[in-house]
Amino acid sequence: MSDLRRPVDVAVGVLIRPDGRFLLTSRPEGKVYAGYWEFPGGKVEPGESIEAALRRELHEELGITIGTSEAWKEELVDYPHALVRLHFRKVFQWQGEFQMREGQAMVWESLPVLCAPVLPGTLPVLRWFAAERGHVGATHTGDEGRA
């Protein structure tokens, strides 16, 4: 197995406000899929737990300190540039003001998500939210007519 096909572990934060809206951020210029919308997070460093990686990444990218996070789901996504294992964790508590430290944008969304385009690895989360919340119909812009 080549290094490109060995899964890269990525901690992903699904920040959810009390009103149910969730945070999406845009991928900054200079990164693969720049301009696509995703849940924030990043690569897990050797010897680092998923939760520790998420805590570090959200502080580095967004300037916030999260409370405990709840392991939710995992998804293996095969992008042309890398095979990634996304570890999604729900986050309901955080402290600090959001700072877009990588020049990215942020938006609080609900279903259907209006920002576009959405990163392919984000789409399963939108389907999981739809199932949890009893949402019927499109989950995001460009998904019209799908149930």
C-alpha positions in Angstrom: 0.0 0.0 0.0 1.5 3.4 -1.0 1.6 6.2 1.5 -1.1 8.1 -0.5 -3.5 5.2 0.1 -2.8 4.8 3.8 -5.6 6.6 5.7 -4.8 9.9 7.3 -6.6 10.4 10.6 -8.4 13.7 10.8 -10.3 15.1 13.9 -13.4 17.0 12.9 -15.4 19.3 15.1 -19.2 19.5 14.7 -19.9 22.6 16.7 -23.6 22.9 17.5 -25.3 25.9 19.1 -28.3 25.6 21.4 -30.6 26.6 18.5 -29.3 23.6 16.6 -27.3 25.6 14.0 -23.9 24.1 13.2 -20.6 25.8 12.2 -19.1 25.4 8.7 -15.9 27.1 7.7 -14.4 27.6 4.2 -11.1 26.0 3.2 -8.5 28.8 2.9 -6.6 29.8 -0.2 -3.5 27.6 -0.9 -5.1 24.4 0.5 -6.6 21.6 -1.6 -10.3 22.3 -2.2 -9.8 26.0 -1.3 -13.2 27.8 -1.0 -15.2 24.6 -0.2 -17.2 24.5 3.0 -16.5 22.0 5.7 -16.6 21.2 9.4 -13.3 22.5 11.0 -10.5 20.3 12.2 -7.3 18.8 11.1 -4.8 16.0 11.0 -4.1 13.9 14.1 -0.4 14.0 15.1 1.4 10.8 16.1 0.6 9.9 19.7 -2.2 12.4 19.9 -5.8 11.3 20.8 -8.6 12.4 18.5 -10.0 14.7 21.2 -6.6 16.3 21.9 -6.1 16.8 18.1 -9.5 18.4 17.8 -8.9 20.7 20.8 -5.5 21.8 19.3 -6.8 22.3 15.7 -9.8 24.3 16.8 -7.6 26.6 18.9 -5.1 27.0 16.1 -7.7 27.6 13.4 -10.5 29.4 15.2 -9.0 30.7 18.4 -11.5 29.0 20.7 -11.1 26.5 23.5 -13.6 23.7 23.4 -15.2 21.8 26.3 -15.5 18.1 26.1 -16.4 16.7 22.7 -18.6 13.7 22.1 -17.4 11.0 19.6 -20.1 10.7 17.0 -19.2 8.9 13.7 -16.3 8.0 11.4 -16.2 8.1 7.7 -13.5 7.0 5.2 -13.3 9.4 2.3 -11.1 8.7 -0.8 -10.0 12.1 -2.2 -7.7 12.2 -5.3 -4.9 13.6 -3.1 -5.4 11.4 0.0 -7.4 8.8 1.7 -8.7 10.3 5.0 -10.5 8.8 8.0 -12.6 11.5 9.4 -13.4 11.3 13.1 -16.5 13.5 13.7 -17.0 14.8 17.3 -19.9 16.9 18.4 -19.0 20.0 20.4 -21.7 21.9 22.4 -19.5 24.1 24.6 -16.6 26.4 23.8 -15.0 29.6 25.1 -13.4 32.6 23.3 -14.2 34.7 20.4 -14.0 33.1 16.9 -10.9 34.3 15.0 -10.4 33.1 11.5 -6.7 32.5 11.9 -6.2 31.0 8.4 -8.2 33.6 6.5 -11.2 31.3 6.2 -14.8 32.3 6.5 -17.4 30.9 8.9 -21.2 30.5 8.9 -23.8 29.0 11.2 -26.0 26.8 9.1 -29.0 24.6 9.3 -30.6 22.2 6.8 -30.6 22.7 3.9 -27.1 24.2 3.9 -27.0 27.3 1.7 -23.2 27.9 1.4 -21.6 26.2 -1.6 -19.7 24.2 -2.6 -19.6 21.7 0.2 -16.6 19.4 0.6 -17.5 15.8 -0.2 -16.4 14.7 3.3 -19.0 17.0 4.8 -22.0 15.5 2.9 -22.3 12.4 5.1 -22.7 14.7 8.2 -25.5 16.5 6.5 -27.3 13.2 5.9 -26.8 12.2 9.5 -28.2 15.5 10.7 -31.2 15.0 8.4 -31.8 11.6 9.8 -31.4 12.8 13.4 -33.6 15.8 12.9 -36.3 14.3 10.7 -35.4 16.6 7.8 -36.8 15.6 4.5 -35.6 16.9 1.2 -32.3 18.5 0.1 -29.5 18.7 2.6 -27.5 21.3 0.8 -27.5 23.6 -2.3 -27.0 21.5 -5.4 -28.9 18.6 -3.7 -32.4 19.7 -4.7 -34.9 17.0 -5.1 -33.0 14.3 -3.2 -34.6 12.8 -0.1 
